[in-house]
Amino acid sequence: MAESVQGYLDAHRDTYNQEFLELLRIPSVSTTPEHAGDVRRGAEWVMERLKKAGVPEVELIETAGHPVVFGTWHAAPGKPTILVYGHYDVQPADPLNLWKSPAFEPTMRDGRIYARGSADMKSNLVTLIQAVEALAAVHGAPPVNLTFFWEGEEEIGSPHAREAIEANNDRLKADAVLSCDGGMEGPNTASLNVSLKGMTGLQIDLRTSSTDLHSGMYGATVPNALQAMAKLAYSFHDADGRVAIEGFYDDVVELSPEERAELAAHPQSEAELLEEAGVSAAWGEPGYSAKERQGARPTIDFNGIWGGFQGEGTKTVTPAEAHLKVTSRLVPNQDPAKISELIKKHALAHAPAGATVTFSNVEHGAPAYTVPRDNPLQATAERVLTEQYGSKPVIERSGGSVPITATFKAVLGLDTVTIGFGLPGSNVHAPNEWFREEDLDRARTVYAAYLSAF
């Protein structure tokens, strides 16, 4: 990368950092209807920032939900076309009382910027656009052809992204996708993700009577919905932590010895992983390391369970209903629809006597995605990260999901390379999410270097 590009980035550092704070102040929470206006405001901010960077064609693609920010800058004949992907929406800030400073008022503490969306992933979005601006300012245009696809529904599973992609198939033709939705292994250690889990989920609703009942009169006489749900929830795993749903593992492809060796060489020990999570003991499917379970084995998780009286004090009722939110992270070759049906079948078969089970909030789900290791854009990312960090990047298999990666492959035939800069322990999706200020500089430099490498 030419030194003048770095000089441009350095000269605009303060302005660029303030832009990041400006975007963080927009509560673009896609999961709740009351923030729909804020999500659109976030989309409009991104659209205007692309225009400011010099992107000649920018528009909002409307969907049945939140809009996609679309842009093209194709001014490099003979060079690859890269479809840049990311999202401007964020998770809710709840529980608000656990934040040390307001979630949407970015606050600097000890070199970290605390705000919802700081690590996931407004930092990556803003710095990528700024890197493009710097390249264009120095060279007149970016060194590769760029198409931008910033969505506002990633945090709710990208329900309308496929429709937008199919409707704009011709305009999204590219050589590969660069996803900015990712992170690094550590402050001075790069990582390169080769796999993302798929996901599906639903809510189990259980009822035992027509109304809550007096616990003294009925507590020893009729089924208690909370007790029934607890028993049902327990049935999803065996005593060792293996998923007990019949057929759950049928389509799972086992890791090769080489893949297991690659994960075993990961620099983060199990003890460090537990410390990062703030827990005292590991749990999960036996026969696999924590890293293998995290990135390469399918899981069933409970995300919420409730029912009965939940206020302060005591209310002596036998609850009539209880609810359980279940998600499953999937590995390659597992079909989200099939797993969803297996979850339902298990719940119906294991519902305790006197309990009626129904389902709601059933997610469409998305399959897992693995990038081919010989993909040339992936190889370029490995080379650039090695140059920038001084050592080869750690190969990661993410336990998280970016549903749209599988959609890009299915609809456009495109593989996805992921480069992002959030760090482990940055409280993504949790209170007090943070991003290091100095990593804004690194992100801009690395993105500029990657786009220049072609």
N, C-alpha and C positions, 0 to 999 in steps of 0.2 A: 504494500500500500504506500502511495506517495506520502512523503512527510507533510506536504502541504494540506492533505486531507486531515491528518492528525492535528496540524496547526489550526485548521478551521474548527475542529471539534473543541480544542482547548480554548480557543478564543470565545466560543459561544457557550462554554460550560455553565456559567451562572444562569443565563437565559434558559438554556435547555433544562436545567434542574428545576427552575421555577415552572416551566411548562408541565413537568411531571406532577408537581404539587397541585397545579390547576386541575388536571384530569382526576387526581385522587379525590378532590373535593366534590366530584359529581357522584352521588350515590346510585350508580347504575346497577341496582340489584334486580336481576331478571326473574327471581323466583317469586316475587310478590307483586300483585297488580297495582298496589298503590305507588310503586316506583316506576311505572311504565313511562311516565313523562321524563323521569331522570335518565332512564335507559336511552330514550330518544335524544335527550340532551347530550349524552355521552357519544352517541353515534354522530351527531352533528359536529361535536368538537373534533372527533377523529377525521371526519370529512374535511373540515376546514383546515386541519393541520396538514393533511395530504396536499391540499391545494397550495398551502403556504410553502410546502417543500418543493413545489414545482410540478407535481404530478398533473399532467395535462387533462386527463379524463377521470373525473371523480363523480360518483353519484350514490344515492341510497337506493338499494334494492329492497322494496317493501315485501314483507312476508305476512302470513297470518298472525305472526307474533311480532318480535322485534326486528328492526331493519338490519340488513347487511350493508356495510360500507365497502363499496367496490371502486377500484381504480386501476388504471393501466398507464404504464410508461414504457412504450416499446420503441426505443431509439438506439438499439445496438444490433444492427444487422449482422447475421451470422453467429451471434452469441446465444447462449441458452435463454429460455424464458422460464423464470421462476415464479411460481404462484405463492405469494406470501400469505400465510394464514395466522390468525390470532383472534382473540375475543376481547371486547371492551366491557363485557358484563362481569359482575362480581357476585360473590355469595352474600347472604345477609350478615349483618354484624353481630347478631345475637350470640350469646347473652351480653347485652350492653354493659351490665354492671361489672363484668370482668375486664373491660378495657381500662387501661391506665390513663388514656387520653381518648377523646372522641374519635370514633372509627373513621369519620369522613372529614376530620380536621387534621391533616398530616402533621406529625410532631417529630422533631429530631431529638433523639436521646442516644448519646454515646456512638455517634456516627451512623445510627440507624434511623430510617424514616418509617414511622409507625402509622399505618392506615390500612383500611380494607382495600384489597386489590393491589397493594404495593408490590408484592412478590408474584401474585397470580392475577393478571399478568400485565398490568398497566406499565410497569417498568420496561418490560421487553417490547411492548407495542410502541411506546414513545421513543425509546432509544433506536429502534429499527428505522422509524420514520426520520429521525434526526440524522442517522448515518446515511440514509439515502439523500437527504438534503445536502449534507457535506460533500458527498461524492459528486453530486450534480453541480454544486457551487464551484468546485475546483475543476471538473472535467467537462462541464456543460450538460451532462446527462449521466445517468447511472451506467456502469460498465456492462450490465446485463439487462435483458428485457424483464420488466416486473409487472405482475398483476397482483392486486391486493384484494383480499377477501377477509374483512374483519367482521365477525359476527357478534350478535348480542344475546345469544341463547346457549352458549357452551355450558354454563353452569346449570342448565336445566335439560341437558342431554341433546342439544342441537335438534329440536323436533322439526324445524322447518328448513334446516340447512340443505337437506337432500333435494327438496323441491326447488330451492334457489339455484343449486348447482345444476340440476337437470334442465331448468329453464334457461340457463346461461352457459350451456355446455360448450358452445363454439367460442365464446369469449373467455373461457377458462382453460383453453388448451395451453399446455406448458410441458416442460421437460421433467419437472419434479416440483414438489411442494416444500417450502421452507416453513415449518411451524415454529412460532416463537413461544409456544406454550410448554415451557420446560424449565430446567434448572441445572445447576452445576453441583459437583460432588462436594466441593469445599471452596474456601476463599482463594486458594492457590492451586486447586486441583480441578481440572475440567472433567466433564463426563459426557458421554454420547449415548443417547438412548436408542436401543435397537428393537424394543418391544413395548407395546402398551396393552393393558388388559381391556377386554370388553366389559360390558355391564348390562344387567337387567335388574328389575326390582318391582315390588308391589307392596301394598298394605293389606294385612290380614285383619279382618274385623270379626270379632267373636261375640256372640250373645248367648246368655243363659236364661234370661227371663225378660218379661215385658217392661220391667221397671226396677230401679234399685229397691232393695228391701231392707227392713229392720234386721240388723245382724243378730240381735238377741232372739228375735222370733224365728228367723230363718237361717241363721249362720251355720247351724249344724244339721240343716234339713235339706237345703237345695244347693246346687252347684254355685260356686263363686266364680264370676267371669275372670277376675284377675288370677286366681289360682289355676283356672283352666288354661289361660294364656301362658302362664309361667311353665306349666307342664308341657304345653305344645311347643313353646320355644326351646325348651330343654331337649326335645326329641330331634332337633335339627342336627345335632352333633353327638358323636359317641363320647365316652368318658375321656378319650385321649385327644379329642379335638378334631377328629376326622369328620367331614360332612356325612351325615347318615341318610341322605336322600337317595332312594334307590335310583340307579342309573346316572347319578350326578357326574361320575368320573368316566363314563363309558367312552366318550369321544376325546378324552384328554390325551395328547401326544406327550410321551415322556421326554424329559431333557436328555440330550446325548451326553456321553462322558465329557466331551469337549465343552459343552455348554455348562455343565456342572462345575468343571474345573475353572471356567471363566468366572462364574459367580463366587467360587471359593477363593479366588484371588482378589476379590473386592477388598479395598483397604479398610472398610468399616467393619469392625468386629460386631458380634451379636451383643456384647456388653455395651458397646458404644451406641448401637441402635436402640437398646432398651433405655439407656440414659437420655438419648435424644427425645424419646417418647415420654420420659418421666414415669416409667413403670419399673417394677422390681422383679418381674418374672416374664418369661416368654410363654406363648401359648400357640397351639395350632397343630396342624396335621403332622403326625410323627413320621420320621424317616426322611425329613427334608430340613435343610438349614433355614434360618430365619430369612436370609436373602432369597432362597429358592421359593419359600412360601410367599414372600412379599411380591416377587416379580414374575413367578413362573408357575404357580399353582392356583387353581380356582378356589374361591372362598364364598362363604355365606356370612353376612354380617347383619346384626340388628342395629338399626339406626335410631329407633325410638320405640318405647313401650309405655302405654298409659291406660288409665281407666279409673273409675271410682272417684272418690273424694281426694282432691289434691291441694286444698287450701291449708292455711295454718290451723293448728288446733286439731280437734278430733271430731269426726262424724261417723257414727257407728252404722255403716251400711254394708250390705252384701251387694257388690256391684253387679249390674245387669250386663255390662258390655266392657270389652277391652280391645285394644288395638296394638298392632305390631308392624313396624316398617322394616322390610327386609330388602337388602340388596345383595347381589351376587356379582363378584368380579370374575371375569371369564378369561380363559387362555385360548390360544389358537385352536381351531377346529370345533369349539363349542358354539352351538347355535343359541342365541339369546331367547328366541321364542320357545325352543324346546326346554331350556332350563326353567323358564317361567312356568311352563306347564307342569314340570316335575315338582316345582315348589308348591303349586296349587294342589297337585295330587297328594303330596306328602301331608300338607296341612289338613286336607279333608280326611285322609286315612287315619291321622293321629289326633284328631280333635277328641278331647275327653267326652265321656258320656254326658248328655244333657247340654252340650255346647253346639251351636250352629255357627258355621264358618262361611264367610263371604269375602270377596276381594274387591279392592278399589285402588285407584291411583296406579294402575298397571302401566309400567313403562314399556315403550317400544323396544328399548334395548339396542345395543350395538355390539358387533363382534370385536374380538381382539385384533390387533394389527402388529405385524412384524416387518421391519424394513429389510430387504435383501442386503446382505453384508457386502456384496460386490457392486452396489449402486454407486455410480461415479460421483454423485453429489454428496453421498455419505462419506466416500473416501476423501473428497475435498474438505469436508467438515473436519474429519479426523486430522488431516494435514494442517489445516489452519489452526485448530485448537492446540495441536502440539507446538506449533510455532509461537502462539500467543502465551501459552502457559509454561512452556519449557519442558514438558513431559507429555507422553501419550495420554489421551483421555481415558478415564475409567469407563468400561462398557457397562451400561445400566439396562436392566429390565424393569420397567416402571410398574408399580402396583396400581397406579392411577389409570384413568381412562380419558382419552380424547376421542369421542365417538366419530368425529368427522374424518379422522384418518382412514378408517375403513370405507367411508363413503367416497372419499377421493379415489381410492383404489378401485372400488366397484363401479363408479360412474365415469370417472375420467381416466382410469388406468394409471394413475400417478402414485408413485411412492413418496413418502414424507420423511424428510430429514428434520430433526428437532434440535434447535439451539435456543436455550434460555438461560437465565442467570439467577433465579432464586436459589437460596442456599438451604440445606437441611436445617430443620428447627426454626424456620421463618414463620411458623404458625399460620400456614396457608389454611383457609377455611375455619380458623380458630380466632379467638380474641388476641389482640396485640400482634397482628400480622406485621412483618417488617421487611425492609430491603435496605441493604447497605448503600450509603451515598456513593462511596468510591466505586461500587460495582456499576453505577450508571455510566461512569467513564469507560470501564472495561467493556460493557455491553456495546456501547457505541463504536468503540475501536474494533471489537471482534466482528460485529455485523458488517462494518465497512470493509474489513479485511476479507471476509468470506465472499461478499459480493464482488470484490476486486479479483478474487482468485481464479475467475473464469476467463 
